[in-house]
Amino acid sequence: MATSTPYTRFQTTLHKVLTHLDLEDGSNELFNEPQYIHKNDITITRDDGSTQAYHAFRVQFNNARGPFKGGIRFHQDADEDEVKALAALMAIKTAVVNIPFGGAKGGVQVNPKELTKAEVQRIAREYVKTFQDHLGPDIDCPAPDVNTNPGIMAWMRDEYEQLTHTYSPAMITGKPLEFGGSLGRDTATARGGFFILQEMVDRLALEPRELKVALQGFGNAGAHMAKYLHEAGYNIVAVSDSQGGIYSPEGLDPVRIYKYKQKTGSVTGEYCEGSVCDIDRMKLDNVKTISNEALLECDCDILIPAALDNVITEENAGKIQAKYVLELANGPTTPEADDILEKNGVRVIPDVLANAGGVTVSYFEWSQGRSGEQWTADIVDERLKRVILDAYKAVRREARRQDMTYREAAFSVGIKRMMDAMRLRGWI
Ligand code: GLU
């Protein structure tokens, strides 16, 4: 079998659902390739005076439902195929939560951790210069993604406004609060996932205190999720970051872990310095170190991948003990793993639903940017809850009606909404 790539993995799910929906000839084609792929090398001057070029991409998958929307990642592995897959997922995601956007994604093939802040700023500005004609509040509105943050969004907005001689707060979302950002945007991804989990747990009449949760990734989404879960009484038994993790059957305190991560740079920082750990203290607290791979297979009820893609695969899916998987990361589960999990009765709440809180509050930020309004934190939270739970219920209904997994049902809901818009436009 040919090795899969992020885009072929997206297509596997897509085709399964398109076949199920039995679409008329021709319309399938519209989902096969993005509408536009923009790519260029961007060149910056390094602090030492040398010049360096990086591959950069903006893939615009579909804009039938509204302006293209989706984050920009700075990552050494970001390539055309990955950005294409992520752009396609964004198109499905905005349709699942029913917000008036299409889907896009951007990427620069760079490891920003090896650059100075000034160099990162040059890349951010150069990116906007390069793709300027394809961006804008009514054209394509970027946002943060892996390794990009509100500060980078501020430079991008500033660059765009200088180039176009406009005032355009709605050209990008995920901006700092004091520069056109929205309250609740930083916590939105976790908050959306939390609302869905709570709804599911309530409906199944489960008791949070009796549910063991393992969380992979302690970045923006993972750390906030841990806090919400802890406050609601869930038993967080394992957390990790890129350097490794910790496990305790009695439960961990994410607030304490967060403090140590701030201080030492890793979630294991309370007990370990690099690979040297204070074994006596760990014994006393009944804590063990755990690798990222082992965390996925640990004894838990709910597994939350909140970091990388492609982590639940054919190799480990059969060993997963959790009964529920909530995908806060984009693309953490391969189609082969999906089949194994389904066979084993594991329910997967897919990325296009579980992490859609982020783009939902991006939509609120875009609306505020255009109207000049400033919504309170309570209004953002309340509206996010409504949008995300409506989406969850639509997916649940579709899954039941069509006898599908939640991922297939989410794709089905999203594709049908995209098709409606394309039909009205006369594209099909
Ligand atoms: N990068 C985020 C995602 O994958 C947010 C996109 C946005 O807010 O436009 O959903």
Residues whose N, C-alpha, C, O or C-beta is under 5 A from the ligand:
A	BS01	LIG	K69 G70 G71 C141 P142 A143 P144 D145 N355 G358 V359 S362
